Amino acid sequence: MGSYVNEHPRGKKYRIEELKKRRDQIYAEQTSALVPLIDFRLSQQNRKLPNVGFQIAHHGQTHPAKAYVTVKIAVGSGKHLSPEAIGHYDGRYAWNVNPGQAVYGLFKLRSNWVPLKDKPLRAKIEVTVADIYDYPHRLLPVGYILEHGAQDWYAEPCEEQM
């Protein structure tokens, strides 16, 4: 990279950023088989607000994985609750999931955060799975909604801006 001669008539000059991006793309393609089947969801079963249950399960049979989870909550279409306000769900902590294992968690919302008739609670969950080489693989975000009087969260199309 550093010894490329601009005046030389042959060859291409690549920027370091381009090479790193291509390297990461190739690595992601080659390691995608190392990402296990991970299932995650919110649950209100046996819980009452402001408590919200969380489950993450590893359905693969080969390698353990680490999952970094970010949960964002909003009332209606309002601004999301800061991830720091709900503890270990801000993407900084690794959930260690072994093959065939499910891990259950719990977080509390602010006590005044309840679904109203015209403003349900909305959640967006983002999960990044680190494979056995600690390479991160970002899964697609999943959206959930909890309407007034509903017994549990159900999936909804997930907006990127929340």
C-alpha positions in Angstrom: 0.0 0.0 0.0 2.6 2.5 1.0 5.0 1.8 -1.9 2.5 2.3 -4.8 3.9 4.5 -7.5 1.3 6.8 -9.0 3.1 7.2 -12.3 3.2 3.5 -13.0 0.9 2.8 -16.0 -0.4 -0.5 -14.7 -2.4 -1.6 -11.7 -5.0 0.0 -9.5 -4.6 2.0 -6.4 -6.9 1.1 -3.5 -7.4 3.1 -0.4 -6.9 1.4 3.0 -10.6 1.9 3.8 -11.6 0.0 0.6 -9.3 -2.9 1.4 -10.6 -3.1 5.0 -14.2 -3.1 3.8 -13.5 -5.8 1.3 -11.6 -7.9 3.9 -14.5 -7.6 6.3 -17.0 -8.5 3.6 -15.1 -11.7 2.7 -14.7 -12.6 6.4 -18.4 -12.2 7.0 -19.2 -14.4 4.0 -16.8 -17.1 5.1 -17.9 -17.1 8.8 -21.6 -16.9 8.3 -21.9 -20.6 8.7 -20.6 -20.2 12.3 -23.6 -18.1 13.3 -26.0 -20.4 15.2 -29.8 -20.2 14.9 -30.7 -17.7 17.6 -34.2 -16.9 18.8 -35.1 -14.0 20.9 -38.4 -12.5 22.2 -40.1 -10.4 24.8 -42.7 -12.0 27.1 -45.2 -10.9 29.6 -46.1 -14.4 30.7 -46.3 -14.6 34.5 -45.2 -10.9 34.7 -46.9 -7.6 35.1 -45.7 -4.2 33.9 -43.4 -2.5 34.6 -41.5 -5.9 34.5 -40.8 -7.2 31.0 -39.4 -10.7 30.3 -36.7 -11.4 27.7 -35.7 -14.8 26.3 -32.8 -15.7 24.0 -32.2 -19.2 22.8 -29.5 -21.0 20.9 -31.1 -23.6 18.7 -27.8 -24.7 17.0 -25.9 -27.9 17.9 -22.3 -26.9 17.3 -20.6 -23.8 18.7 -21.4 -21.5 21.7 -22.0 -17.9 20.9 -22.1 -14.5 22.5 -25.2 -12.3 21.9 -25.2 -8.5 22.4 -28.7 -7.3 22.9 -30.2 -3.8 22.5 -33.8 -3.1 23.5 -35.5 0.2 22.7 -38.9 0.9 24.1 -41.4 3.6 23.0 -44.9 4.6 24.0 -47.0 5.0 20.9 -44.8 6.7 18.3 -42.8 8.7 20.8 -39.1 8.7 21.4 -37.5 5.5 22.6 -36.5 4.9 26.1 -32.7 5.2 26.5 -31.2 1.7 26.5 -29.1 2.6 29.6 -32.3 3.0 31.6 -33.1 -0.7 31.2 -29.8 -2.2 32.3 -28.1 -5.1 30.5 -30.0 -4.5 27.3 -27.9 -1.7 25.9 -25.6 -3.8 23.7 -22.5 -3.6 25.9 -22.9 -6.9 27.8 -22.5 -10.4 26.3 -25.2 -13.0 26.8 -23.4 -16.3 26.7 -25.6 -18.9 24.9 -24.5 -22.5 24.6 -26.0 -25.0 22.1 -29.5 -26.0 23.1 -29.6 -23.4 25.9 -32.2 -20.7 26.5 -31.4 -17.8 28.8 -34.2 -15.7 30.5 -33.8 -12.1 31.6 -36.0 -9.4 33.0 -35.9 -5.6 32.9 -38.1 -2.9 34.4 -39.7 0.0 32.6 -40.4 3.2 34.3 -43.5 2.8 36.4 -45.5 5.3 34.4 -44.8 3.5 31.1 -48.0 1.5 30.5 -49.9 0.8 27.2 -52.8 3.2 26.8 -55.9 2.6 24.6 -54.5 4.9 21.9 -50.7 4.5 22.6 -49.4 0.9 22.9 -45.9 0.1 24.0 -43.5 -0.6 21.1 -40.2 -2.4 21.3 -37.3 -2.8 18.9 -34.7 -5.5 19.6 -31.3 -5.6 17.9 -29.0 -8.6 18.4 -25.4 -8.9 17.3 -24.0 -12.5 17.6 -20.3 -13.0 18.0 -19.1 -16.3 16.5 -16.4 -18.5 18.0 -13.8 -16.2 16.6 -15.5 -13.1 18.1 -16.5 -11.8 14.7 -19.8 -9.8 15.0 -22.8 -10.7 12.9 -25.7 -8.3 13.1 -29.1 -9.9 12.9 -32.1 -8.1 11.5 -34.0 -6.1 14.1 -37.3 -7.4 15.3 -40.2 -5.2 16.4 -42.8 -6.0 19.1 -46.0 -4.2 20.4 -48.0 -4.5 23.6 -51.4 -3.0 23.3 -53.7 -2.0 26.1 -55.3 -5.1 27.7 -53.1 -7.5 25.7 -51.7 -10.5 27.5 -48.4 -10.6 25.7 -46.2 -8.9 23.1 -46.6 -9.7 19.5 -44.4 -9.0 16.5 -44.9 -6.0 14.3 -42.9 -4.6 11.3 -39.8 -3.0 12.7 -39.0 0.6 11.8 -35.3 1.5 11.5 -36.0 4.9 13.2 -37.3 4.4 16.7 
